[in-house]
Amino acid sequence: MNTCIIGIGSNIEAEKNIQQALKLLKKDLLILEVSKMIKTKPVGYTNQADFTNGAIKIETNWSQKELVIYLKGIEDQLKRDRTQIKFGPRTIDLDVMIWNGEIVDKDYYTRDFLRQSAAELGFNDKK
């Protein structure tokens, strides 16, 4: 069994889209815990609405690659527009951040809200 922390965020109808994403994820994954959602300023492209970000802790039998493919499918279901600029507006963003206790998303090191959400879910990077 693999334990994973997934970063979740949105700045297009954030409350609705995050709740819908959680509903879809619960159908296929064992969600152990959900962090608080916090408002954050956009990174990179700043001429857009603030984001709502948080994280979820899950357990899965899937490989990391299988999970990433699944998460992209959820983003597609929620109509994420992949033609937008890299850090542009999005209905939902789902990223594997921590995989079996290992940081796998380099953004973890540069975004306080990711570290804060992971810590809330019991991740300690001071091992």
N, C-alpha and C positions, 0 to 999 in steps of 0.2 A: 504494500500500500504506500502511495506517495502522498506527502503532505506538501501543500503549496499555498502561497499567499499571492493573490491576484489583485493588482491595482485596478480600480474602477473609477471612471471619470466621465463627465459630460458637461457641455455648456450650451446645449440646445435642449430646451424642456428637460433640464437635468433631473428634477425630482421624478417625473414620469418615466423617463428613459432608464434611470438607475433602478427604479422599482420593477420595471418590465424586465430588465436584464436579470435581476435577482430571481424573479419568478421563473424565467426560462432556465437559468442555471440550476435552480433547485430541482428541476425535472430530471436532470442527468447527473448531478454531482451532490456529494454529501457536504453541505456547507456547515462547518463547525462554528464559525463566528463571523460577525460583520462588524467592522470598525465604525466609529462615528464618521459621518460625512462632513467635510469641511470645505469652505469656500476658499479658492485660491486664485491669484492673478494669473493670466495667461503667460506662458513662457515663449520666447521667440517672437511670434507674431502677436503683438499686444492690442491691435485694433479689433477686439472682439469681446464678447461677454466673459465674465469671470467663470471659472470652472467650479464644479462640485466634485470633490475627490474623496476617496476612501479606499478600503481594501476588504477582501474576504479571505478567510482561511478555509481550505477545503481538503478533503481526502479523495484520492482517485486511484484506480487501478491503471489508468491510461498512462502512456509515456508522456514526457514533456512535449514532444512533437505532436502527438495526437491531441493533447489539450490545447495547444496553440491553434491548431487547425479548427478545433471545435469553437474556441473563443472568437476566431475570425468569422465563423459562421453565425454566431450570435450577433456580432457587430453588423453583419450583412442583413440579418433579419430585422434589426432595428434601424436599417437604412443609413448606415454610416457611409458618407460620401468620401470615397478614397481619392477623388480628383482634387480635393482641397489641398492647399499648401500643407507642408509637413506638420506644423504646429497649429493648424487652423481649427475652426469650429468643428465639433463632432457631436453626434447624437449619443454615442457611447464609445468608450475606449477601455479595452480589457487587455491587460498585459500581465504575463507571468513575471512576478517580481522575485520571489523566493521559491526555490525548489529543493525540498528535503534539507532545509537549513542552509542552503547555499544561495547567495545573491546572484541572480542571473540577469538582472536588468540594470545596466550601468546608470540609468537615471536615478536609481536608489541613492547614489553617492552625491547627487547634485540637487535633489529636491527634498527639502525638509518634510513636506507633507507625506512623502512616501515612507520615510524613516519613522515618522510619527505614527502613521497608520500601522506599519509592520510591528512597531513596539507595542502598540495597543493590543495587537493580536498575539503577543507573547514572543515575538522574535527579538533576540538579543544578538547584535552583531559584534559584541565585545568578547567573543569566545577566544 
